[in-house]
Amino acid sequence: MEAVGFDANTARLTIFLSFLIGMSALEVFIPRKTRVAKRANRWLTNIGFALINTVALRFLVPVAAVGAALWAQKNSFGIFNVLNIPMTLTIVAAIIILDLALYWQHVATHKIPLFWRFHKVHHADRDLDATSGIRFHPVEICISMVFKMAIVTLIGAPLIAVVIFEIILNACALFNHANVRLPLWLDRVLRIFIVTPDYHRVHHSVIETETNSNYGFSLTLWDHLFKSYQAQPSAGHDGMTIGLSEYQDTGPQRLSWSLTLPFK
């Protein structure tokens, strides 16, 4: 079990760092929007969140989704561990179900006031770039992991499916938060299937109706299916304001301010 966990963590970390470095480099050469805050201050805060969340998950939710998958497999628990379905189909189905579950979890963080108190830390960022994809309050991260573990256990998701899903989730978070200007034709093609930077940027608008749209993490299917899709921001990408209207100051750039925001 330890060897599998190490390999999975190594793969996730390698791909995560590769995407973070790659997206950050592209932001320098083909930026989409002009920044309103200094990169250094924001990056220290957002990377600080990533480090704190890593420690929090290690101590508060040490088993994580991979451990939940191993437990379900060992105890023949969950839908896919009971049904006799080909492994390839099981893996694909499990990944799609997990993506759908996180779509609804994301909706819940906007609709339920208690969850929004923590999720708004992510939305308070006044610029959007790859590091925004790791800017989440540790309480939200732990709640999200517990929810993910519950879904993995209930459906009996195979270990390999969970590892692949986590890698896809991390890569997509860095990609769709990136401040990268994609050719319009490429954005139109990609957003048929996956969430692009322009697609997700709408979700970070200060306009509430736009904030409450485009909830998808990886697949765009769910926003179309559940009528939460908005193609473009009303003010255009160059004219739109990112963040939350009540926090258009230097507060979100500071780690201490951001950590205590849900309790104010």
N, C-alpha and C positions, 0 to 999 in steps of 0.2 A: 504493500500500500504506500509506503514511504517513497519507494522508487518512482511509482506512478505519479504521486503528488509532486515530487521534485521535477520530473520531466514536464509535467503540465505547467507548473509554475515557471520553469525556465522558458518554455515555449511562449507563454503569455508575456513574460517580461521582455523577451527578445523582440517579439512583434510589437509590443507596446512602445518600447524605446525607439524602434525603427520608424514607426508611424509618427511618433512625437517629433523626432528629429527631421524626418522627411517633410511633414506638414509645416513645421516651423520654418524650414528652409524655403519652401514654396511661398510662404507668406511674405518673405522678404522680396522675392522676385516678381510674384504676380499677386499683390494684395488686392482685396475686393473693396475694403472701406478704409478711410483714414482713421487712425486711432485717436481717441479723445483723452486717453490716460497714458502715462509712461509705462512702457513695457516692463521695465525692471521691477517696479512696485507690484504690478499685477502678477507677474510670474512668480515672485517670491511668495505671494499669498496663495496662488493657485497650486503651486508645487508643494507649499506647506500643507495644504489640505490633503494632497495625495499621500504625503508622508504620515500625517496624523491618521488618515483613514486606514493605511496599511497596518499601523500599530493597533488601532481599534479593532479591526477585523481579526487580527492575530490573537488578541486577548479576549474579546467579547464574543466573537463568532468563529472560533478556531477551526471548526469542522468544515464550514463553507459548503458550496454547492457540490464540489467534487466529492467531499466526504458523504454528503447526502446520497449521491448517486451510488457510491460504493456500498453504503448501508442497505439501500433499497435492493441492489443486486444480490447482496449476500443473503438477505432475508426474503427474497422473491416477492417484494412488495411493490405495488404500483401497477398501473395498467399495462405497460409494455413488458413487464416481467411476468405477466400472467398470460397475455395473448401470444400466440405463435405467429409473429410477423417477421418477415425477412429483415435482417439487421440494417441493410441500407435504407429501406423504407422507414424503419424505426428511427434511425438517426435523423433523417430529413423531417419526419413528422414531429419529433421531439424538439428540434430546433425551431420549427415554425410555431409550435405551441408555446414555447418559452418566449419567443418574440411577441406573440399575442398577449401573453400574461404581463409582460413588461409594458406593453402599450397601455393596458388598463391600469396598471400600477401608476404609470405616469399621469394618466387622467385623474386618478385618485389624489395624487399629490397637488393637483390644481383645484380640485373640487372640495376636498375635506380640509377645513381650516387648520386643524392640528398638523397635518402633513405639510400644508402650504407654508407654515411658519418656518420649516426647515428647508423646503425646496426653494423658497424665494432667495436663499443665500446663493444658489446657482444662478438665478435670474438677475440678481443685483449687479452682476458684472456689467460694466458699462461698455466694454469692448468684447468682441467675440473672436477668439482664436483657438488654436488646438488646446491650449492649457485650460480653456473654459470647460473642456470635456472631462477634466479631472477635478473641477471645482464643485464639490458636494460636501455638505455638512456631515460630520461623522455619524450623527444620529440617523440621518437619512440613509447613509450607506449601510449601517447595521440593520435597519428595518428592511431595506431592500434585499439584503442578503438572506435574512430570515424568510422573507416572502419567496425568494427564489428557491431556497432549500425546500420549502413546503411544496412548491410546484414540482420540483425535480423528484421529490419523494412520491408524491401522489401519482404522477404519470409513470414513474419508474424509468426515468430517462437514463439511457446508457452513459457510462462514464465518458466515452469518446464524444458523444453528442454534447455533453455539458462543456467539455474542454473546447470543442469547436465553437460552441455558442459564445463562451466567454471571450474567446479570441476575436470573433466577429464583432461582438458588442464593444470591446475596447477599441478595436480598429475603427469602427463606424463612429464612435463618440469623438475620436480625434479628428476624423475626416470631416464629419458634418458640422463640427464647430469651427473648423479652420477658416481663417480669413483669406481665402484663396479665390481668385477669379477664374472660373472655368469658362471655356468657350460656350456660348449660349446653346449651340447645337448639341454639345456634349452633355450639358445640364439637362436639356429636354429628353435626351435618350436615357440617361442614368436615372432620372427621377421617376421614370415609368416603373422602376423596380426598387431602387434604393434611395435613402435620404441623402441629398446633396447639401453642400454648404448653403447655397441660396434657398433651398427648400427649408432647412432648419432655422435659418436666420429669421424668418418670419415669426417663428415661435418666440424669439427673444425681443420682439418689439415692445415698446412701452404701451402701445394700444392694447387694451385688455382683450378685445375680440381676436386680435392677432396672437396674443400670448396663449389664448385658449384655442389654438389650432395647431396642426402639424405635430402631433404628439409622437409620431413614429420614431423609433430608435434606429432601426435598420431597414425594414421593409416599409414602403409607402402604401402597401395594400390596405392596411388597417385604417388609415385616414380617409381613403376613398370609400371604403366599405362602411365606416361609421360616421361619415359626413363631417369630418373634422379637418378637411383639407382646404388650405387657402394657397393659391398659386404664388402670389406676390404680395409684398407689403404695400399698403395704400399709398405711402409716400415714396415708394421706390427704394431700392437698396442703398442708393447714395444719400437719399434724404431722410431715411428712417432713423429713429433714435433707439438705441439698444439699452436694455436694462429695465429698471422699475422707475416710474415717474417720481416717486417719493424719495428716491435715493440717487439723484443726479448730482452727487458731490464726490469727495475723495474717500468717503467711508468704505465703500466696497473694495477699495484697493488695499485696505489694511486687514491683516489676518485676525487680530484681536476683535476688531469691529465685526467682521464677518462671522466669527465663531459665536459671538454673543448676540447677534441679531435676532435669532428666534426667541430669545428670552426677554427682549426689550418690550 
